[in-house]
Amino acid sequence: MPLRPLFDLHTHTVASGHAYGTLQENLRAAREQGLLALGTSDHSPGMPGGTDRTFFENYRILPREVFGVRLLRGMEANITDYDGSIDGGTVTEEMDYVIASLHSHCIRPGSEEENTRAVIGAMKHPCVKIIGHPDDGRYPLDLDLVAEAARDFGVALEINNSSLRPSCRRLNGASLVRRLARTLAEKGALAVMGSDAHIWCDVGRFAEAEAVLEETGFPEAQLLNLRMEGLDFLLRKRDK
């Protein structure tokens, strides 16, 4: 039976500097895809060409529902060192959720040990609820350790639909997403699908990710997008 994802938390607008859709276009696309909730998660200030902290501070003007779609206020923050520091500053505390990701513009690829330490360190930040695209072969990870830490910290690892598409620049994304799915299933860790949309027509697009999850027999109980309780979990504040 086809999956019915209810929300997409990894989306970008023109504010990120390298995306091509507006927030209004993304919301309309979310409604057309039948999503109940959309998270807008533009890049944090450390990404070249992106916005600054005042953009995120002004999220307070955003309505909580548009076109019948619940609107959530997020940020994709950059992991900036091998201890897991993230940029964004104190404004991260005002977000509904934060995705933390390794980006080549912000941190050079390290050894497997360094990259793993960076990702696990980012999980310790109380605002971080998702690790974005942990499937980039440029940043080798010990996925066993990462999945165990995610389970223990209550952080979801992303099954990134963009990583499975030929246009993606990440290295070996297709094979690594499959390996990630199997590891998460084995370790009992949580997954969340993200479109990583940089244009409105990709919002809520999960076809490639769904195919991988079906192929690997991923347990639906560990996939947060399939129930609104999964969204509640991702929005729940963690203790500092």
Stockholm file with secondary structure:
# STOCKHOLM 1.0

chainA/1-240         MPLRPLFDLHTHTVASGHAYGTLQENLRAAREQGLLALGTSDHSPGMPGGTDRTFFENYRILPREVFGVRLLRGMEANITDYDGSIDGGTVTEEMDYVIASLHSHCIRPGSEEENTRAVIGAMKHPCVKIIGHPDDGRYPLDLDLVAEAARDFGVALEINNSSLRPSCRRLNGASLVRRLARTLAEKGALAVMGSDAHIWCDVGRFAEAEAVLEETGFPEAQLLNLRMEGLDFLLRKRDK
#=GR chainA/1-240 SS CCCCCCEECCBCCGGGSSCCCCHHHHHHHHHHTTCSEEEECCBCTTSTTCCCHHHHHGGGGSCSEETTEEEEEEEEEEBCSTTCCBSSGGGGGGSSEEEEECCTTTSCCCCHHHHHHHHHHHHTSTTEEEECCTTCTTSCCCHHHHHHHHHHHTCEEEEEGGGGSTTCCSTTHHHHHHHHHHHHHHHTCCEEEECCBSSGGGTTCCHHHHHHHHHHTCCGGGBGGGSHHHHHHHHSCCCC
#=GC SS_cons         CCCCCCEECCBCCGGGSSCCCCHHHHHHHHHHTTCSEEEECCBCTTSTTCCCHHHHHGGGGSCSEETTEEEEEEEEEEBCSTTCCBSSGGGGGGSSEEEEECCTTTSCCCCHHHHHHHHHHHHTSTTEEEECCTTCTTSCCCHHHHHHHHHHHTCEEEEEGGGGSTTCCSTTHHHHHHHHHHHHHHHTCCEEEECCBSSGGGTTCCHHHHHHHHHHTCCGGGBGGGSHHHHHHHHSCCCC
//
